[in-house]
Amino acid sequence: MKYTDGKQAKVGDNVLIGGQFHGLVVADLDADEYAVEYPGEQWGYLKSGLMIDTDFGGLVHYDQSSVKSELIELVSRA
């Protein structure tokens, strides 16, 4: 998956969502990469997209179209 600016998403990235909310990428389903606390066995059924632990609503699943419409941007990389 890629962010709005075209940068490749990675597990551990800190992101800005819609210019006001923050989140941490905990799973990149396209790359089959998961944070230790969020194993693939738990989230792999979603098949594609990102799981982001957000400051406004906990875990949120985003697919590529919602990444663009929500304006998800990379703030810092772990």
All heavy atoms as a GROMACS GRO file, in nm:
protein
  601
    1MET      N    1   0.085  -0.118   0.000
    1MET     CA    2   0.000   0.000   0.000
    1MET      C    3   0.088   0.123   0.000
    1MET      O    4   0.198   0.123   0.053
    1MET     CB    5  -0.086   0.003   0.126
    1MET     CG    6  -0.187  -0.106   0.136
    1MET     SD    7  -0.357  -0.064   0.099
    1MET     CE    8  -0.379   0.101   0.146
    2LYS      N    9   0.035   0.228  -0.056
    2LYS     CA   10   0.106   0.355  -0.060
    2LYS      C   11   0.019   0.464   0.003
    2LYS      O   12  -0.102   0.461  -0.006
    2LYS     CB   13   0.140   0.393  -0.203
    2LYS     CG   14   0.241   0.297  -0.262
    2LYS     CD   15   0.286   0.342  -0.398
    2LYS     CE   16   0.392   0.244  -0.448
    2LYS     NZ   17   0.449   0.285  -0.571
    3TYR      N   18   0.089   0.559   0.066
    3TYR     CA   19   0.020   0.673   0.125
    3TYR      C   20  -0.024   0.770   0.016
    3TYR      O   21   0.012   0.755  -0.101
    3TYR     CB   22   0.112   0.746   0.224
    3TYR     CG   23   0.152   0.661   0.341
    3TYR    CD1   24   0.285   0.632   0.365
    3TYR    CD2   25   0.056   0.611   0.428
    3TYR    CE1   26   0.323   0.554   0.474
    3TYR    CE2   27   0.092   0.532   0.537
    3TYR     CZ   28   0.225   0.504   0.559
    3TYR     OH   29   0.262   0.428   0.666
    4THR      N   30  -0.096   0.871   0.054
    4THR     CA   31  -0.146   0.973  -0.038
    4THR      C   32  -0.034   1.034  -0.121
    4THR      O   33  -0.051   1.061  -0.240
    4THR     CB   34  -0.219   1.083   0.041
    4THR    OG1   35  -0.319   1.022   0.123
    4THR    CG2   36  -0.285   1.183  -0.051
    5ASP      N   37   0.084   1.052  -0.060
    5ASP     CA   38   0.197   1.114  -0.131
    5ASP      C   39   0.279   1.015  -0.214
    5ASP      O   40   0.380   1.050  -0.272
    5ASP     CB   41   0.289   1.187  -0.033
    5ASP     CG   42   0.355   1.094   0.069
    5ASP    OD1   43   0.336   0.970   0.060
    5ASP    OD2   44   0.424   1.146   0.159
    6GLY      N   45   0.238   0.888  -0.217
    6GLY     CA   46   0.305   0.787  -0.298
    6GLY      C   47   0.412   0.707  -0.226
    6GLY      O   48   0.466   0.612  -0.282
    7LYS      N   49   0.444   0.742  -0.102
    7LYS     CA   50   0.543   0.666  -0.024
    7LYS      C   51   0.485   0.532   0.017
    7LYS      O   52   0.366   0.522   0.050
    7LYS     CB   53   0.588   0.744   0.099
    7LYS     CG   54   0.667   0.868   0.064
    7LYS     CD   55   0.707   0.944   0.189
    7LYS     CE   56   0.780   1.071   0.148
    7LYS     NZ   57   0.784   1.168   0.253
    8GLN      N   58   0.571   0.431   0.018
    8GLN     CA   59   0.530   0.297   0.058
    8GLN      C   60   0.503   0.291   0.208
    8GLN      O   61   0.582   0.340   0.288
    8GLN     CB   62   0.640   0.197   0.022
    8GLN     CG   63   0.602   0.053   0.042
    8GLN     CD   64   0.493   0.006  -0.053
    8GLN    OE1   65   0.492   0.044  -0.169
    8GLN    NE2   66   0.401  -0.073  -0.003
    9ALA      N   67   0.390   0.233   0.246
    9ALA     CA   68   0.355   0.216   0.388
    9ALA      C   69   0.434   0.100   0.447
    9ALA      O   70   0.459   0.002   0.378
    9ALA     CB   71   0.205   0.190   0.401
   10LYS      N   72   0.469   0.112   0.576
   10LYS     CA   73   0.540   0.006   0.647
   10LYS      C   74   0.487  -0.005   0.790
   10LYS      O   75   0.446   0.096   0.850
   10LYS     CB   76   0.689   0.035   0.651
   10LYS     CG   77   0.754   0.040   0.514
   10LYS     CD   78   0.902   0.016   0.523
   10LYS     CE   79   0.965   0.020   0.386
   10LYS     NZ   80   0.952  -0.102   0.314
   11VAL      N   81   0.489  -0.126   0.842
   11VAL     CA   82   0.449  -0.148   0.981
   11VAL      C   83   0.542  -0.066   1.071
   11VAL      O   84   0.663  -0.063   1.050
   11VAL     CB   85   0.455  -0.298   1.017
   11VAL    CG1   86   0.436  -0.319   1.166
   11VAL    CG2   87   0.350  -0.374   0.937
   12GLY      N   88   0.484   0.003   1.167
   12GLY     CA   89   0.560   0.088   1.258
   12GLY      C   90   0.558   0.234   1.221
   12GLY      O   91   0.604   0.318   1.299
   13ASP      N   92   0.504   0.268   1.103
   13ASP     CA   93   0.497   0.408   1.062
   13ASP      C   94   0.399   0.486   1.148
   13ASP      O   95   0.289   0.436   1.179
   13ASP     CB   96   0.450   0.419   0.916
   13ASP     CG   97   0.554   0.380   0.815
   13ASP    OD1   98   0.672   0.356   0.853
   13ASP    OD2   99   0.519   0.372   0.696
   14ASN      N  100   0.436   0.606   1.184
   14ASN     CA  101   0.345   0.701   1.247
   14ASN      C  102   0.284   0.784   1.135
   14ASN      O  103   0.357   0.834   1.048
   14ASN     CB  104   0.419   0.792   1.345
   14ASN     CG  105   0.459   0.718   1.469
   14ASN    OD1  106   0.373   0.670   1.541
   14ASN    ND2  107   0.588   0.705   1.492
   15VAL      N  108   0.152   0.797   1.135
   15VAL     CA  109   0.083   0.865   1.026
   15VAL      C  110  -0.009   0.974   1.077
   15VAL      O  111  -0.052   0.973   1.193
   15VAL     CB  112   0.003   0.764   0.939
   15VAL    CG1  113   0.096   0.667   0.870
   15VAL    CG2  114  -0.100   0.689   1.021
   16LEU      N  115  -0.040   1.066   0.986
   16LEU     CA  116  -0.138   1.171   1.010
   16LEU      C  117  -0.257   1.142   0.919
   16LEU      O  118  -0.240   1.118   0.799
   16LEU     CB  119  -0.078   1.308   0.977
   16LEU     CG  120  -0.165   1.429   1.004
   16LEU    CD1  121  -0.194   1.442   1.154
   16LEU    CD2  122  -0.096   1.555   0.954
   17ILE      N  123  -0.376   1.142   0.976
   17ILE     CA  124  -0.498   1.106   0.903
   17ILE      C  125  -0.587   1.228   0.893
   17ILE      O  126  -0.627   1.286   0.994
   17ILE     CB  127  -0.572   0.991   0.975
   17ILE    CG1  128  -0.478   0.872   0.993
   17ILE    CG2  129  -0.698   0.953   0.899
   17ILE    CD1  130  -0.524   0.771   1.094
   18GLY      N  131  -0.615   1.268   0.770
   18GLY     CA  132  -0.703   1.382   0.749
   18GLY      C  133  -0.652   1.513   0.806
   18GLY      O  134  -0.729   1.602   0.834
   19GLY      N  135  -0.522   1.522   0.827
   19GLY     CA  136  -0.462   1.644   0.876
   19GLY      C  137  -0.482   1.672   1.023
   19GLY      O  138  -0.437   1.774   1.074
   20GLN      N  139  -0.549   1.579   1.096
   20GLN     CA  140  -0.576   1.608   1.238
   20GLN      C  141  -0.561   1.490   1.332
   20GLN      O  142  -0.538   1.510   1.451
   20GLN     CB  143  -0.715   1.669   1.254
   20GLN     CG  144  -0.828   1.580   1.209
   20GLN     CD  145  -0.962   1.648   1.220
   20GLN    OE1  146  -0.975   1.750   1.287
   20GLN    NE2  147  -1.063   1.595   1.156
   21PHE      N  148  -0.575   1.369   1.285
   21PHE     CA  149  -0.566   1.252   1.372
   21PHE      C  150  -0.435   1.179   1.350
   21PHE      O  151  -0.376   1.187   1.244
   21PHE     CB  152  -0.684   1.157   1.346
   21PHE     CG  153  -0.817   1.221   1.368
   21PHE    CD1  154  -0.899   1.249   1.261
   21PHE    CD2  155  -0.861   1.254   1.495
   21PHE    CE1  156  -1.023   1.309   1.280
   21PHE    CE2  157  -0.983   1.314   1.516
   21PHE     CZ  158  -1.065   1.342   1.408
   22HIS      N  159  -0.391   1.105   1.453
   22HIS     CA  160  -0.266   1.031   1.445
   22HIS      C  161  -0.292   0.882   1.456
   22HIS      O  162  -0.393   0.840   1.513
   22HIS     CB  163  -0.170   1.076   1.555
   22HIS     CG  164  -0.125   1.217   1.536
   22HIS    ND1  165  -0.194   1.323   1.587
   22HIS    CD2  166  -0.021   1.268   1.468
   22HIS    CE1  167  -0.134   1.435   1.552
   22HIS    NE2  168  -0.028   1.405   1.480
   23GLY      N  169  -0.199   0.806   1.401
   23GLY     CA  170  -0.211   0.662   1.410
   23GLY      C  171  -0.078   0.593   1.389
   23GLY      O  172   0.020   0.654   1.346
   24LEU      N  173  -0.078   0.464   1.419
   24LEU     CA  174   0.039   0.379   1.404
   24LEU      C  175   0.000   0.261   1.316
   24LEU      O  176  -0.098   0.191   1.347
   24LEU     CB  177   0.087   0.330   1.541
   24LEU     CG  178   0.205   0.234   1.541
   24LEU    CD1  179   0.332   0.305   1.495
   24LEU    CD2  180   0.223   0.174   1.679
   25VAL      N  181   0.075   0.239   1.209
   25VAL     CA  182   0.047   0.126   1.121
   25VAL      C  183   0.088  -0.002   1.193
   25VAL      O  184   0.205  -0.018   1.231
   25VAL     CB  185   0.122   0.139   0.987
   25VAL    CG1  186   0.098   0.015   0.899
   25VAL    CG2  187   0.080   0.265   0.913
   26VAL      N  188  -0.007  -0.093   1.215
   26VAL     CA  189   0.022  -0.217   1.286
   26VAL      C  190   0.014  -0.339   1.195
   26VAL      O  191   0.059  -0.447   1.233
   26VAL     CB  192  -0.071  -0.235   1.408
   26VAL    CG1  193  -0.046  -0.123   1.510
   26VAL    CG2  194  -0.216  -0.242   1.369
   27ALA      N  195  -0.039  -0.322   1.075
   27ALA     CA  196  -0.043  -0.433   0.979
   27ALA      C  197  -0.049  -0.378   0.837
   27ALA      O  198  -0.125  -0.285   0.809
   27ALA     CB  199  -0.163  -0.523   1.004
   28ASP      N  200   0.033  -0.436   0.750
   28ASP     CA  201   0.028  -0.408   0.606
   28ASP      C  202  -0.011  -0.540   0.542
   28ASP      O  203   0.071  -0.630   0.523
   28ASP     CB  204   0.164  -0.360   0.555
   28ASP     CG  205   0.163  -0.330   0.406
   28ASP    OD1  206   0.066  -0.368   0.336
   28ASP    OD2  207   0.261  -0.271   0.358
   29LEU      N  208  -0.139  -0.554   0.514
   29LEU     CA  209  -0.192  -0.679   0.464
   29LEU      C  210  -0.140  -0.711   0.324
   29LEU      O  211  -0.121  -0.828   0.291
   29LEU     CB  212  -0.344  -0.674   0.466
   29LEU     CG  213  -0.401  -0.651   0.607
   29LEU    CD1  214  -0.537  -0.587   0.601
   29LEU    CD2  215  -0.401  -0.777   0.687
   30ASP      N  216  -0.115  -0.611   0.242
   30ASP     CA  217  -0.064  -0.634   0.108
   30ASP      C  218   0.076  -0.695   0.112
   30ASP      O  219   0.109  -0.781   0.029
   30ASP     CB  220  -0.060  -0.503   0.028
   30ASP     CG  221  -0.198  -0.446   0.004
   30ASP    OD1  222  -0.295  -0.524  -0.002
   30ASP    OD2  223  -0.210  -0.324  -0.008
   31ALA      N  224   0.158  -0.651   0.204
   31ALA     CA  225   0.296  -0.701   0.217
   31ALA      C  226   0.304  -0.820   0.313
   31ALA      O  227   0.412  -0.876   0.333
   31ALA     CB  228   0.388  -0.589   0.264
   32ASP      N  229   0.192  -0.857   0.375
   32ASP     CA  230   0.187  -0.967   0.472
   32ASP      C  231   0.283  -0.941   0.588
   32ASP      O  232   0.354  -1.030   0.632
   32ASP     CB  233   0.216  -1.100   0.404
   32ASP     CG  234   0.169  -1.219   0.486
   32ASP    OD1  235   0.071  -1.205   0.561
   32ASP    OD2  236   0.233  -1.326   0.476
   33GLU      N  237   0.282  -0.816   0.638
   33GLU     CA  238   0.366  -0.776   0.751
   33GLU      C  239   0.276  -0.729   0.865
   33GLU      O  240   0.183  -0.653   0.844
   33GLU     CB  241   0.460  -0.664   0.711
   33GLU     CG  242   0.562  -0.704   0.608
   33GLU     CD  243   0.653  -0.590   0.568
   33GLU    OE1  244   0.633  -0.476   0.613
   33GLU    OE2  245   0.744  -0.616   0.488
   34TYR      N  246   0.310  -0.776   0.985
   34TYR     CA  247   0.226  -0.748   1.102
   34TYR      C  248   0.313  -0.716   1.222
   34TYR      O  249   0.417  -0.777   1.243
   34TYR     CB  250   0.139  -0.870   1.135
   34TYR     CG  251   0.055  -0.915   1.018
   34TYR    CD1  252   0.107  -1.005   0.925
   34TYR    CD2  253  -0.072  -0.866   1.000
   34TYR    CE1  254   0.031  -1.045   0.815
   34TYR    CE2  255  -0.149  -0.906   0.891
   34TYR     CZ  256  -0.097  -0.995   0.799
   34TYR     OH  257  -0.172  -1.032   0.692
   35ALA      N  258   0.269  -0.622   1.305
   35ALA     CA  259   0.335  -0.596   1.433
   35ALA      C  260   0.313  -0.720   1.521
   35ALA      O  261   0.213  -0.791   1.506
   35ALA     CB  262   0.276  -0.472   1.499
   36VAL      N  263   0.405  -0.744   1.612
   36VAL     CA  264   0.398  -0.863   1.698
   36VAL      C  265   0.264  -0.873   1.769
   36VAL      O  266   0.206  -0.982   1.780
   36VAL     CB  267   0.515  -0.860   1.800
   36VAL    CG1  268   0.503  -0.974   1.899
   36VAL    CG2  269   0.648  -0.865   1.728
   37GLU      N  270   0.212  -0.760   1.814
   37GLU     CA  271   0.086  -0.759   1.889
   37GLU      C  272  -0.037  -0.783   1.801
   37GLU      O  273  -0.148  -0.798   1.853
   37GLU     CB  274   0.068  -0.625   1.962
   37GLU     CG  275   0.180  -0.590   2.057
   37GLU     CD  276   0.296  -0.519   1.986
   37GLU    OE1  277   0.288  -0.488   1.866
   37GLU    OE2  278   0.397  -0.496   2.054
   38TYR      N  279  -0.020  -0.780   1.670
   38TYR     CA  280  -0.133  -0.793   1.576
   38TYR      C  281  -0.098  -0.899   1.471
   38TYR      O  282  -0.073  -0.868   1.355
   38TYR     CB  283  -0.161  -0.658   1.508
   38TYR     CG  284  -0.193  -0.550   1.608
   38TYR    CD1  285  -0.092  -0.470   1.662
   38TYR    CD2  286  -0.323  -0.529   1.650
   38TYR    CE1  287  -0.121  -0.371   1.755
   38TYR    CE2  288  -0.352  -0.431   1.743
   38TYR     CZ  289  -0.251  -0.352   1.795
   38TYR     OH  290  -0.280  -0.255   1.887
   39PRO      N  291  -0.099  -1.028   1.509
   39PRO     CA  292  -0.054  -1.134   1.418
   39PRO      C  293  -0.142  -1.151   1.294
   39PRO      O  294  -0.261  -1.121   1.296
   39PRO     CB  295  -0.058  -1.259   1.506
   39PRO     CG  296  -0.156  -1.228   1.614
   39PRO     CD  297  -0.146  -1.079   1.637
   40GLY      N  298  -0.078  -1.200   1.190
   40GLY     CA  299  -0.147  -1.222   1.063
   40GLY      C  300  -0.265  -1.317   1.076
   40GLY      O  301  -0.364  -1.303   1.003
   41GLU      N  302  -0.256  -1.413   1.167
   41GLU     CA  303  -0.367  -1.507   1.187
   41GLU      C  304  -0.494  -1.434   1.230
   41GLU      O  305  -0.604  -1.478   1.206
   41GLU     CB  306  -0.333  -1.612   1.294
   41GLU     CG  307  -0.217  -1.700   1.259
   41GLU     CD  308  -0.081  -1.636   1.288
   41GLU    OE1  309  -0.070  -1.553   1.380
   41GLU    OE2  310   0.014  -1.669   1.216
   42GLN      N  311  -0.476  -1.320   1.294
   42GLN     CA  312  -0.590  -1.243   1.345
   42GLN      C  313  -0.650  -1.152   1.238
   42GLN      O  314  -0.770  -1.129   1.236
   42GLN     CB  315  -0.544  -1.160   1.464
   42GLN     CG  316  -0.655  -1.089   1.537
   42GLN     CD  317  -0.602  -1.016   1.661
   42GLN    OE1  318  -0.482  -0.997   1.679
   42GLN    NE2  319  -0.693  -0.975   1.745
   43TRP      N  320  -0.566  -1.099   1.148
   43TRP     CA  321  -0.612  -0.996   1.054
   43TRP      C  322  -0.597  -1.033   0.908
   43TRP      O  323  -0.647  -0.963   0.820
   43TRP     CB  324  -0.537  -0.865   1.080
   43TRP     CG  325  -0.558  -0.820   1.220
   43TRP    CD1  326  -0.468  -0.824   1.322
   43TRP    CD2  327  -0.678  -0.769   1.276
   43TRP    NE1  328  -0.524  -0.778   1.439
   43TRP    CE2  329  -0.654  -0.743   1.413
   43TRP    CE3  330  -0.805  -0.742   1.225
   43TRP    CZ2  331  -0.751  -0.693   1.498
   43TRP    CZ3  332  -0.901  -0.690   1.310
   43TRP    CH2  333  -0.873  -0.667   1.444
   44GLY      N  334  -0.531  -1.143   0.876
   44GLY     CA  335  -0.505  -1.181   0.739
   44GLY      C  336  -0.628  -1.202   0.653
   44GLY      O  337  -0.622  -1.189   0.532
   45TYR      N  338  -0.741  -1.231   0.716
   45TYR     CA  339  -0.865  -1.254   0.641
   45TYR      C  340  -0.908  -1.129   0.562
   45TYR      O  341  -0.984  -1.139   0.465
   45TYR     CB  342  -0.978  -1.299   0.733
   45TYR     CG  343  -1.032  -1.190   0.823
   45TYR    CD1  344  -1.143  -1.114   0.783
   45TYR    CD2  345  -0.973  -1.162   0.946
   45TYR    CE1  346  -1.192  -1.014   0.864
   45TYR    CE2  347  -1.022  -1.062   1.028
   45TYR     CZ  348  -1.131  -0.988   0.986
   45TYR     OH  349  -1.179  -0.887   1.068
   46LEU      N  350  -0.857  -1.012   0.601
   46LEU     CA  351  -0.895  -0.888   0.532
   46LEU      C  352  -0.833  -0.878   0.393
   46LEU      O  353  -0.878  -0.801   0.310
   46LEU     CB  354  -0.858  -0.767   0.617
   46LEU     CG  355  -0.936  -0.754   0.747
   46LEU    CD1  356  -0.875  -0.647   0.836
   46LEU    CD2  357  -1.082  -0.724   0.719
   47LYS      N  358  -0.724  -0.952   0.368
   47LYS     CA  359  -0.659  -0.968   0.238
   47LYS      C  360  -0.577  -0.849   0.190
   47LYS      O  361  -0.472  -0.867   0.132
   47LYS     CB  362  -0.760  -1.007   0.129
   47LYS     CG  363  -0.840  -1.130   0.158
   47LYS     CD  364  -0.758  -1.252   0.145
   47LYS     CE  365  -0.845  -1.376   0.159
   47LYS     NZ  366  -0.782  -1.482   0.227
   48SER      N  367  -0.624  -0.727   0.206
   48SER     CA  368  -0.547  -0.612   0.156
   48SER      C  369  -0.572  -0.490   0.243
   48SER      O  370  -0.669  -0.486   0.319
   48SER     CB  371  -0.582  -0.580   0.011
   48SER     OG  372  -0.714  -0.533   0.001
   49GLY      N  373  -0.483  -0.393   0.232
   49GLY     CA  374  -0.500  -0.268   0.305
   49GLY      C  375  -0.406  -0.257   0.423
   49GLY      O  376  -0.310  -0.334   0.437
   50LEU      N  377  -0.436  -0.160   0.508
   50LEU     CA  378  -0.359  -0.133   0.629
   50LEU      C  379  -0.450  -0.138   0.749
   50LEU      O  380  -0.566  -0.098   0.742
   50LEU     CB  381  -0.298   0.008   0.624
   50LEU     CG  382  -0.198   0.041   0.515
   50LEU    CD1  383  -0.162   0.189   0.520
   50LEU    CD2  384  -0.075  -0.046   0.528
   51MET      N  385  -0.396  -0.184   0.861
   51MET     CA  386  -0.462  -0.170   0.990
   51MET      C  387  -0.384  -0.062   1.063
   51MET      O  388  -0.261  -0.072   1.078
   51MET     CB  389  -0.457  -0.300   1.070
   51MET     CG  390  -0.548  -0.409   1.016
   51MET     SD  391  -0.723  -0.370   1.026
   51MET     CE  392  -0.749  -0.366   1.202
   52ILE      N  393  -0.455   0.041   1.106
   52ILE     CA  394  -0.392   0.153   1.176
   52ILE      C  395  -0.459   0.169   1.311
   52ILE      O  396  -0.582   0.175   1.321
   52ILE     CB  397  -0.404   0.283   1.094
   52ILE    CG1  398  -0.334   0.265   0.958
   52ILE    CG2  399  -0.344   0.401   1.171
   52ILE    CD1  400  -0.345   0.385   0.865
   53ASP      N  401  -0.375   0.173   1.416
   53ASP     CA  402  -0.424   0.200   1.551
   53ASP      C  403  -0.434   0.351   1.564
   53ASP      O  404  -0.333   0.420   1.575
   53ASP     CB  405  -0.328   0.140   1.654
   53ASP     CG  406  -0.382   0.146   1.796
   53ASP    OD1  407  -0.497   0.190   1.814
   53ASP    OD2  408  -0.308   0.107   1.887
   54THR      N  409  -0.555   0.403   1.562
   54THR     CA  410  -0.578   0.548   1.556
   54THR      C  411  -0.605   0.606   1.695
   54THR      O  412  -0.648   0.535   1.786
   54THR     CB  413  -0.698   0.581   1.467
   54THR    OG1  414  -0.817   0.530   1.530
   54THR    CG2  415  -0.684   0.519   1.329
   55ASP      N  416  -0.582   0.738   1.706
   55ASP     CA  417  -0.612   0.806   1.832
   55ASP      C  418  -0.759   0.848   1.843
   55ASP      O  419  -0.801   0.899   1.946
   55ASP     CB  420  -0.519   0.926   1.854
   55ASP     CG  421  -0.536   1.037   1.751
   55ASP    OD1  422  -0.614   1.023   1.655
   55ASP    OD2  423  -0.467   1.139   1.764
   56PHE      N  424  -0.837   0.823   1.740
   56PHE     CA  425  -0.979   0.862   1.745
   56PHE      C  426  -1.074   0.744   1.756
   56PHE      O  427  -1.190   0.762   1.789
   56PHE     CB  428  -1.018   0.946   1.622
   56PHE     CG  429  -1.010   0.871   1.491
   56PHE    CD1  430  -1.115   0.795   1.446
   56PHE    CD2  431  -0.895   0.879   1.415
   56PHE    CE1  432  -1.107   0.726   1.326
   56PHE    CE2  433  -0.886   0.812   1.295
   56PHE     CZ  434  -0.991   0.734   1.251
   57GLY      N  435  -1.025   0.622   1.728
   57GLY     CA  436  -1.119   0.511   1.731
   57GLY      C  437  -1.056   0.373   1.738
   57GLY      O  438  -1.118   0.277   1.698
   58GLY      N  439  -0.934   0.365   1.785
   58GLY     CA  440  -0.869   0.234   1.793
   58GLY      C  441  -0.829   0.183   1.656
   58GLY      O  442  -0.791   0.261   1.568
   59LEU      N  443  -0.841   0.053   1.636
   59LEU     CA  444  -0.800  -0.008   1.510
   59LEU      C  445  -0.898   0.024   1.398
   59LEU      O  446  -1.019   0.006   1.413
   59LEU     CB  447  -0.790  -0.160   1.524
   59LEU     CG  448  -0.674  -0.212   1.606
   59LEU    CD1  449  -0.685  -0.363   1.620
   59LEU    CD2  450  -0.542  -0.174   1.542
   60VAL      N  451  -0.842   0.068   1.286
   60VAL     CA  452  -0.924   0.098   1.168
   60VAL      C  453  -0.857   0.034   1.047
   60VAL      O  454  -0.735   0.044   1.029
   60VAL     CB  455  -0.937   0.251   1.145
   60VAL    CG1  456  -1.019   0.279   1.021
   60VAL    CG2  457  -1.000   0.317   1.267
   61HIS      N  458  -0.937  -0.034   0.965
   61HIS     CA  459  -0.888  -0.094   0.842
   61HIS      C  460  -0.908   0.004   0.727
   61HIS      O  461  -1.018   0.056   0.707
   61HIS     CB  462  -0.965  -0.224   0.813
   61HIS     CG  463  -0.929  -0.287   0.683
   61HIS    ND1  464  -1.019  -0.302   0.581
   61HIS    CD2  465  -0.811  -0.336   0.638
   61HIS    CE1  466  -0.959  -0.360   0.479
   61HIS    NE2  467  -0.832  -0.381   0.511
   62TYR      N  468  -0.800   0.030   0.653
   62TYR     CA  469  -0.806   0.118   0.537
   62TYR      C  470  -0.764   0.041   0.414
   62TYR      O  471  -0.661  -0.027   0.415
   62TYR     CB  472  -0.708   0.237   0.553
   62TYR     CG  473  -0.748   0.334   0.660
   62TYR    CD1  474  -0.695   0.324   0.788
   62TYR    CD2  475  -0.836   0.438   0.634
   62TYR    CE1  476  -0.729   0.415   0.888
   62TYR    CE2  477  -0.871   0.530   0.733
   62TYR     CZ  478  -0.818   0.517   0.859
   62TYR     OH  479  -0.852   0.606   0.956
   63ASP      N  480  -0.841   0.053   0.306
   63ASP     CA  481  -0.796  -0.001   0.178
   63ASP      C  482  -0.736   0.113   0.096
   63ASP      O  483  -0.734   0.228   0.142
   63ASP     CB  484  -0.911  -0.071   0.104
   63ASP     CG  485  -1.027   0.020   0.069
   63ASP    OD1  486  -1.011   0.144   0.072
   63ASP    OD2  487  -1.135  -0.032   0.037
   64GLN      N  488  -0.683   0.083  -0.022
   64GLN     CA  489  -0.610   0.184  -0.098
   64GLN      C  490  -0.697   0.306  -0.131
   64GLN      O  491  -0.652   0.419  -0.122
   64GLN     CB  492  -0.553   0.125  -0.227
   64GLN     CG  493  -0.460   0.219  -0.300
   64GLN     CD  494  -0.333   0.252  -0.222
   64GLN    OE1  495  -0.257   0.164  -0.190
   64GLN    NE2  496  -0.311   0.378  -0.190
   65SER      N  497  -0.823   0.285  -0.164
   65SER     CA  498  -0.909   0.400  -0.198
   65SER      C  499  -0.935   0.488  -0.075
   65SER      O  500  -0.940   0.610  -0.086
   65SER     CB  501  -1.040   0.354  -0.260
   65SER     OG  502  -1.115   0.277  -0.169
   66SER      N  503  -0.950   0.427   0.043
   66SER     CA  504  -0.974   0.509   0.162
   66SER      C  505  -0.847   0.580   0.208
   66SER      O  506  -0.854   0.687   0.267
   66SER     CB  507  -1.035   0.426   0.275
   66SER     OG  508  -0.952   0.321   0.315
   67VAL      N  509  -0.729   0.522   0.179
   67VAL     CA  510  -0.603   0.590   0.211
   67VAL      C  511  -0.597   0.722   0.136
   67VAL      O  512  -0.558   0.825   0.190
   67VAL     CB  513  -0.481   0.501   0.178
   67VAL    CG1  514  -0.352   0.582   0.176
   67VAL    CG2  515  -0.470   0.388   0.278
   68LYS      N  516  -0.640   0.721   0.010
   68LYS     CA  517  -0.639   0.844  -0.071
   68LYS      C  518  -0.746   0.942  -0.024
   68LYS      O  519  -0.720   1.061  -0.008
   68LYS     CB  520  -0.659   0.810  -0.217
   68LYS     CG  521  -0.539   0.741  -0.277
   68LYS     CD  522  -0.561   0.708  -0.422
   68LYS     CE  523  -0.438   0.637  -0.478
   68LYS     NZ  524  -0.456   0.599  -0.616
   69SER      N  525  -0.866   0.894   0.000
   69SER     CA  526  -0.974   0.985   0.038
   69SER      C  527  -0.957   1.041   0.179
   69SER      O  528  -1.000   1.152   0.207
   69SER     CB  529  -1.110   0.917   0.024
   69SER     OG  530  -1.123   0.811   0.116
   70GLU      N  531  -0.895   0.966   0.268
   70GLU     CA  532  -0.873   1.012   0.406
   70GLU      C  533  -0.745   1.094   0.421
   70GLU      O  534  -0.716   1.144   0.528
   70GLU     CB  535  -0.865   0.892   0.500
   70GLU     CG  536  -0.991   0.812   0.511
   70GLU     CD  537  -1.098   0.879   0.595
   70GLU    OE1  538  -1.065   0.962   0.681
   70GLU    OE2  539  -1.215   0.848   0.574
   71LEU      N  540  -0.665   1.105   0.315
   71LEU     CA  541  -0.539   1.179   0.317
   71LEU      C  542  -0.446   1.129   0.428
   71LEU      O  543  -0.413   1.203   0.521
   71LEU     CB  544  -0.562   1.329   0.330
   71LEU     CG  545  -0.644   1.393   0.217
   71LEU    CD1  546  -0.674   1.537   0.251
   71LEU    CD2  547  -0.572   1.381   0.085
   72ILE      N  548  -0.406   1.004   0.418
   72ILE     CA  549  -0.314   0.946   0.516
   72ILE      C  550  -0.172   0.973   0.472
   72ILE      O  551  -0.132   0.936   0.362
   72ILE     CB  552  -0.342   0.796   0.534
   72ILE    CG1  553  -0.485   0.777   0.584
   72ILE    CG2  554  -0.240   0.734   0.630
   72ILE    CD1  555  -0.527   0.634   0.599
   73GLU      N  556  -0.096   1.040   0.562
   73GLU     CA  557   0.040   1.082   0.530
   73GLU      C  558   0.140   1.027   0.630
   73GLU      O  559   0.110   1.020   0.750
   73GLU     CB  560   0.050   1.234   0.532
   73GLU     CG  561  -0.050   1.302   0.440
   73GLU     CD  562  -0.056   1.451   0.466
   73GLU    OE1  563   0.022   1.524   0.405
   73GLU    OE2  564  -0.137   1.492   0.551
   74LEU      N  565   0.260   0.996   0.584
   74LEU     CA  566   0.367   0.950   0.671
   74LEU      C  567   0.421   1.067   0.752
   74LEU      O  568   0.453   1.173   0.698
   74LEU     CB  569   0.480   0.889   0.587
   74LEU     CG  570   0.604   0.844   0.662
   74LEU    CD1  571   0.572   0.730   0.757
   74LEU    CD2  572   0.713   0.804   0.563
   75VAL      N  573   0.430   1.051   0.885
   75VAL     CA  574   0.488   1.151   0.974
   75VAL      C  575   0.631   1.110   1.008
   75VAL      O  576   0.723   1.189   0.997
   75VAL     CB  577   0.406   1.167   1.104
   75VAL    CG1  578   0.476   1.258   1.203
   75VAL    CG2  579   0.267   1.220   1.072
   76SER      N  580   0.648   0.985   1.051
   76SER     CA  581   0.782   0.934   1.082
   76SER      C  582   0.782   0.783   1.067
   76SER      O  583   0.680   0.717   1.079
   76SER     CB  584   0.824   0.974   1.224
   76SER     OG  585   0.741   0.912   1.320
   77ARG      N  586   0.900   0.733   1.041
   77ARG     CA  587   0.918   0.589   1.021
   77ARG      C  588   0.999   0.533   1.137
   77ARG      O  589   1.100   0.590   1.178
   77ARG     CB  590   0.990   0.567   0.887
   77ARG     CG  591   1.006   0.423   0.853
   77ARG     CD  592   1.007   0.403   0.703
   77ARG     NE  593   0.871   0.401   0.654
   77ARG     CZ  594   0.838   0.420   0.528
   77ARG    NH1  595   0.931   0.446   0.437
   77ARG    NH2  596   0.712   0.415   0.490
   78ALA      N  597   0.954   0.419   1.190
   78ALA     CA  598   1.024   0.354   1.303
   78ALA      C  599   1.161   0.303   1.260
   78ALA      O  600   1.189   0.276   1.149
   78ALA     CB  601   0.940   0.239   1.357
   0.00000   0.00000   0.00000
